[in-house]
Amino acid sequence: MLHRPGPYSEAGTSPRVLDVTHVVAGLSRDAGGPSYSVPALAAALAQRGAAVRVRTVETDDARRDVGDDVALCAHPTAGGPLGRLLRASPSLKAALAADARDNSILHTHGLWLMPNIYPARLKRRSDRPLKLVHSPRGMLAPAALGISAWKKRPFWWLLQKSALEAADCIHATAASEYEEIRAAGLGNPVAIIPNGINLPLLAETSRGQSDGNVVLSFGRIHPKKGLDRLLRAWARVEHEFPTWRLRIVGPAEVRHDEELRALAQALGVKKVSIEGPIYDADEKLAMYRDAGLFVLPTLNENFALTVAEALGAEVPVISTKGAPWSGLEKERCGWWIDHGEEPLAAALRNAMTIGQAERRAMGKRGRAWMARDFGWDRIASDMLEVYRWLKDGGSPPPTVRLG
């Protein structure tokens, strides 16, 4: 199904214009980072003159918007229960073949589903000089590989490894992901380009009505996010900071919100709320601006968009070393800490003790960092450099590591 045609012409594009097809298995707003980062990257590439389409597989969930400059095509699944599980879509496969042009870039995002396999098959079988970029999106991290490993091992050896090996370039969002790619035995060129962020417009009055004494954790409520550790760390410090409260906000998976509520009750913590998701952009910004501190206690994260969003809203951040945010300390806008309740409790205590003025100064430094290094225009420019290098040859851009 063609959701919105956008300005892209199915009749073809000028050979001078890069023709980019992004492939992602789903765009559910309840899903992880790629459901945001792929549409945002596509829109930024289109703004810089590329002809861009996003092809995905239909799901029952509400989809993210991709903007008016990008063609979004959602294809049906087929093949019974197993086909639906793997997001198999003959329609998507056929459409990718029809997309192929001499100036085409195929860029697929994620692992373990058939939309992540089709582009490599097309590249191998096509007589056109297609270039393939593959973004694993954190799915090669040891913690991620350990989830349902009994399913992933055969899929890796049967399909996924060869699909990654076919890529002309693999895209990592952080140096840590580059190491994971090499640890998987992949020798492809790797472009290290972070995700971006659309910085919200802020007014001094947009801080909200709260006193800022809110510790916020926002994102999927899932066991890998380490929220049980956050609750245990909070139980250690809650009595020391009676004016503060903890908000855990986001869509729940595998009924983990119920487990966290039971844990909070067992720990005897009083000033904790576990809430459902917020999707509206204005409501989300108000949530960030009401917070004095953002916490990401994750076990493993490829990028952690919510960290960038919090910093963009001038909120300092505590992140575990499961996410690639060592720059928090270099830029003096947060804390990058070891895993465990003790380091987390110590960081919470430190952050809530230093005073509102210093926390707000940290938040301003964080926003300046996001504006400097993580704007989508810069990210799109770096990605276009990679695409053009793949098409035209020459020296690799500075984001690319060959070894």
N, C-alpha and C positions, 0 to 999 in steps of 0.2 A: 504494500500500500504506500502510495506517495503522499506523505503528510503535508509537505509544503514544497513547491518546486523551487522557490528562490530564484536568483538571477541566472543560475547555471543553465546553459542550453544543452539539451540532449543531442543537438546536432553536431556538437563538437566545440572546441575552443581554439583560439589562436595558438599556433605552435609556440609563441613566445610566452604564453600564460601557463604557469604550472597547473596541472590538472590533478587534484588531490582527492582521493577517496579514503575516508576514515571508516574503519570497520570496528564496531563494538557490539558485544553480545546483548547488551541491554542498557537502557537509559532511565531505569526506575529512579525516582527521586529518593527512594529509601535505600538505594544501593550505595556502595562505597564511592571513593573519590573519582574514578573514571566517569561516572555518570554526570559529574560536573566538569571535570577537566577536559574531556574530549569535546563537548559542545563549545566550551569557552575557547579552546585552542582553535577549533574549526572557524569560529566567528572571527577570531583575531587574524587568522591566515587570510580569510576572505577580505577583511578590511585592508590588508596589505596587497591585494590584487590577485590572489590565487583563486582559481575556480574550484570550489570546495563542495563536496557532498558528504553526508554521514549516512552510512547504511547500518541498520541495526535489525534486531529480531523483535517482533511484537511480543509484549508481555501484558499481563492483566493490570500492571501497575501504571500509575500516572507517570508520564515521561517528562524529562527535562526539556526545556525549550532550547533551540539551537540558534535563534536569531533569524532575521529576515534575509540575510545575505548567504545563507547556507541551505542547500537542498537536503531535506531529511526524508529518508525512505525507510519505512519499517516493513519487514518481510515476515510472512507467516512461517511457523514451524511445521514440520511434517515428520512422519515416521513413527507414530505411536508414542507411548510413554517414554521410551529410551530416547527417541528423537527430540521430544520436548525437553527432556532432562539435559541433553547436550546442545540444545538450541539449534538442531539441524534444520537447514532451510534450503531446499533446492532452488527456491526463488532467489534467495540472496546469492547463491553460488552462480546462477545464470546471469544475474544482474552485474556481478563483478566482472564476468567475462565480457559482457556488453560494454562495460565502462572502459575497457582497456584501450589505451591510445599510446602513441609513441612517446608522448610527454607525460605519461601517467606516473603518479606516485601512489602506491597502496600503503596505507599505514594502519596496522591492526593493533588493537589494545586488549591486553589480558591473555590468559592462558586457560586451558582445560575445557574449552568449548569449541564446537565446530566452526563458528565464525572466526576463530583464531587459527584455523587450519586451512580454510578455503583459499586465502590469499597466496600462501606458499604453493599450493597445488596449481593455482592459476599461473603463477610466475614460472614454474617449471615447465608447464605445457604450452605457454603462449609463445608465438613467434615474434612478439613485440618486445622492445627493450624496456619492460616494466622495471621499476625499482621498488623494493619492498623494505619498509621500516616496521619493526615490531617493538612495541612497548609492553614489557611484562607486567608493569604496574604493581611491582612489589610481590608478585606471586612466586618468585624464586627465593624469597627469604626463608631461612630454615624454619621459622615458626609457621609460616604459611604452608610450606611443603609438608609439615607434620600433620596438618588438618586433613583428614580423609586420605592419608598417605596410601592406603591399600588401593584406592581408586586411581590416584595420580601416577603411581609407579608404572602400571601397564600403559596408561595413556601417554606417558612421557616416551617410553621406548617404542610404542607403536606409531605415534603421530606427532607429539608435541616437539620432541627434540629435533626431528628433521625439519619441522616447520620453522623453528628458530634458526637452524643452520642455513636455511634458504634466504634469510634476511640479508639485504645488502648493508643494513645498519640496524643495531639494536639501540633503543632509546632508554636511558636510565634517568630517573629524576634526581638522583643524588649519588655521590661517590660510593656510598655504602651499597647501593644497588649495582653499581659497576662491579664491585667485588663479588656480589652474589652471582652475577652473570658469568664471570670468569670461573667461579667455584663450580658452576654447573658444567664446565668443560666447553664453553662456547668461545670461539676465537674471533667472532665477527668484530668489525669496527663498532665502537659504542659511543654514542653521543650523550653527554651528560648535560641535560637541560632540565631545570626544575619546572614544576607546575607554576602557574601564575595566579594572580589574584586581581579582581576588579575592586579597587579601593573605593569604599563608600564616601560620599560627601559627608563631612562632619561639621556640625555647628557646636559651639561651646555649650549651647543650651540642650544639646541632644544627649546629655549624660543621664537623663531620666530622673525620676523622683527619689531613687534610693540613695543611701549614703555611700554606696560603693562597697559595702561590706558583704559582698557576695563572692564566693568561690564557685566558678562555673566549670562544668565539664559537659561538652556538647558533642554529639556524634552518635553513631550506632551504639546501642546498648547490647554489647556482645561480650562473651567471656574473654576474647583476645584483647579487649580494651583495658583490662586491668582495673576495672571499677571496684572490684571487691577489695583490692589493695588500697584504693583511695578511701573507701569507707573505713577500713581498719586504721589507716593513718589519721583520718578525721577523728575517729574515736579517741585517739591519743591527745588531740589538741583542742577539741571542741570546748572543753571546760575553761581553757585559758583565754578564749576569745568569745565571750558571751554575746557580743553584738554581731558576730559573723554567722552566716548560714551557707550551706552547700546545696547547689542545684545540679542535678544530673538530668540532662535533657536529650531526648533523641528517640528514634524508632527502635523498639525492642525486637530482638531476635532470640529464638529458642527459649522464650519466656524468661530471659535473663533478668528482666525488670522485677519479676516476682521473686527471684532468688535474692536480688539486692535488697528488696524491701524486707524480706525475712532476715537477712543478715543485719540490716540497720536496726531492726527490732531486737535481735539477739545482742547486739553491741550496746544497746541502750542510748543510741544517739538521738537527739531531739530535733536539731535544726538541720534536717536533711529533707529535700524533696526530690522525688524521682518522677520525671514528667515525660509526656509524649513529645513527638517531633514538632518542630516549628519550621514551616516552609516559606511563609511570606517574608520577603526581603526586609521590609520595614520592621516587622516584628523581630526578625533575627538580629538586625542591627540594634534594636532597643534592648534585646537580651544581652548582647555583648556590652553595650554601653552602661548597663546597670551593674555590670560585674566589676570588681576590683582586681580580680585575678582569674586566669584561665589555667586549668590543669588537664594535661594529657598523660595519664598513667599507663599508656599502652605497652603491651608486650612486644609488638612489632608493627611498624608502619612504614609504608613506602615513601610518603611525603607528609601526610597529615595536613590537609587543607584547612582544618579548623584552627590550627596554630597560626597560619597566615591570616585567616579571617580575624582572629582575636587581635593579633598585632596591628592589622589594618584598622581596627576599631580603637586602637590605643590602649589595649589591655595587656599587661605583662603576663608572661607565660611560664609555667613549670611544665617541663616535658621530660619523660624518662628517655634514656638512651636507646629505647626501642624505636625512636623516630629520629630522622637525620637533622636535628636542629641544634647542633653544637654552636651555631652562630648566635644563639640566644645570649651566651655569656660574652662572646667577643663584642657583640653590639650593645651589651649592657641593657638588655630588655627582658631578661628572664633567667631561668635556672635550668640547666641540662643535667639531670641527676641519674644516679644508678637505680636499678630496679630494687624494689623492696619497700616494706612499710616504713622502716626507719628513715631512709633517705627522703622519702616522701613527706613524712611527718616533720622532719627537720626543715625541709624547704617550705612547707606550709607555715611553720612557725616563723621562719625568717621573713617570708613575704608579708605576713599579716602584722609583723612587728614594726617594719621599717617606716610605716606612715604613709598616708594617702598621697602627700606631695611627691614623695620619691617614687611611689608606684605609678603615678601619672606621668612623671618625667620618663620613667622606663617605657611606658606605653607610647609616648611621643617618639622616643628613639626607635621603638619597634616599627611604628608606622613609617618613619623616614626610611628605614631599611627596606620595608616592603615596596615603597614607591621607587626606590633606587634599583633594586635587583629583581623584583618579582612582578613588575607590570606586564600584562599580557602582550603589549606591543613589543616589548623587548624579547619575550619568550618566542613570539611568532617570528620575529626577525632572525633569531638564532636557529629556529627550526627550518625556516626557508633557506638559510645558508646551507644547512645539511642537505636538504632536498636538491638544491642547485648543484652542490658538489657531487651528489650521486648521479645526477643527470649529465653534468658537463665534465666531470673529472677535475684534475688539478690537485693542488695541495688541500688537505682536509682542513676544515675550519677549526678554530681553537677549542671548540666544545668536544671534538672527536678524539678518542683514544684508539689507536690502531693495535696496540699491544696489550 
